[in-house]
Amino acid sequence: MMRSSMHALARAAAITVLLGATGSAAQSYPERPVRIVVGFAPGGSSDIVARVAAQHLSPLLGQPVVVENKPGAGGLIASDFIAKAAPDGYALLLATAGHSTQAAIMKELPFDPIAGFAWISTLTRYPFLVVTGAQSPLKSLADLIARAKAAPGKITYASVGVGASQHMLAEWFGAETGIEMLHIPFKGGTAPSAELIAGRVDIMFETITASLPHVKTGKLRALAVTSPQPVSFLPDVPAAARTVPQFVFQSWLGLAAPAATPAAIVERLNRDMRRMLAEPEVQKRFATLGGVAAPVSPAEMRAQITSEITRWKQIVASRHIERQ
């Protein structure tokens, strides 16, 4: 009896020490540079937003915040890296809306797409553009639909990887319009846009962040925007919903940490992200990228991703998309 009591006291003492150490670490966080890991090559929309966040979070955290690119598998390599990283707040994931689409299309993931992460907050929310090359014969969404119906599987579309938002958005568009297009996946970065500009790929459902500069220079033509209404800085580009009423989509980027990251660290990061996203300079920068600052609570971000995974699983099933 006494031995059992002593073991119980020892376990309680060990837990107390562990919690005390965790609390102390959280209070002193951060004591060294923080990394934001991006699952795509430099130059893409997620990389751009990550660097804006790193620049403005650094003075709030009092430590350098650096961006580290780990491209491949539509962002899966970076997500897996963070899911298995030390839960100390020094390695964060630049999570994308593609996290939800991958969870829907992959047969198995090396991590739990919801419980495997400590969700911190979204950074920005923005629509996609449906774009084609400047020399393309495609002039409108109606034109795209008509040509795709006349030649099923002949219209090609690019994405940054199987299961990425660009891929799943195109499949959703196909489900709404009854067309079939050929998917040409890349490994992220600027390659998809380069192929589109060169005319080797027909269209792309691309983030407004990555495609807007090319639209402004005339290298790409925007056929539609996926926001409910046209955006003020592209007044001549119609909302896709004008042609396909149910086709409305707002994407996002945010930050996440490994699942066991102490709540105090998650709360600190959420608080500093809110301060950063309230800065006029950050809001202006996101606006130039076609987005808006979008702070949420960790619980709200988790609920959002859970809902999105359910929706994309329905698209995968209805389109008979082969799970990877």
C-alpha positions, 0 to 999 in steps of 0.5 A: 500500500505504502509502495503504491502511494509512493509510486503515485506521488512520484508520478505526480511529482514528475508530471508537476515538473514536466508541466512546470518546465513546459510553462517556463519554456512558454513564458520565455518563448521565443529565445531563438529564431523561428522558422516558417516552413513553406511547402512550395518553391520560392516565388509562389503565392504562399511563399510571398505571404510567408515572407510578409508574415516573417518580416512583420512577426519578427519585431513582435516576437523579438527574434528573427523569423525566417522562411524555409522552403520545403517544396514537393508533393503539393505541400505534403513534405512541409506538412509532414515535417511540421507534424513530426517537428519538436512542439516548441513553437520554433518550426511553424507551417505556412498552411494553405487551403490545399491542406484540406484538399489533400486530406480529401484526396489522399488515401493515407497521410503520414499525419492526422490532418486535423489533430496532427497540428496546433492551429494558430490563425489564418493570415489572409483570405483571397479569391482565385482567378481563372486565367489563360495565356494572353494569346489564348483563343479563350475569351470567357468562362462560357467560351471555355465551357463550350470548347471543353464540351466540344472536345472532352479532355483536350483543354489542359489545366495546370496546378501546383500538385495533385490534391492542391487547391488549383487541382480540386477547384478545377474538378469542382468547376468540372462538376458544376459545368459537366466538362472534362479537362486534362490535369497537368500538375507541377511541383509548385513555384512559378512553373505553372504560370510560366507554362501558361504564359508560354501557351503550353497549358490552356488554363489555370485556377490560380491564386489571385496573389500569384496571377494578378501581377501577370494579369496586370502586365498583360501576360495572362488574361483573367476570365473570371474571379471566384469571389461572390462579386468582381473585385475593385482592382479588376472591375472588368473581370466578372465573377465566375458565379455569373456563369456558374452560380454555385462556383464561389471560393475564397482561399486562405493561408495561415500558420500551424504548429505541431500538435503538442505545442503548449497552449501558451505558445499558441496563444502568444503566436495568435496574439502577435499575429492579430497585432501584425494583421492589424498593422496598416502596412500589412493590410496594404501589402495583402491588398496589393496581393488581392487578399485581406487580413483574416485573423481567427482563433485557433478553435475557429481555424480548426473548425474551418479546416474540418468543414473544408475536408468534408466538402472536398471529400464530397467533390472527390466522391462525386467526380470519381477522382482516384484517391492517391 
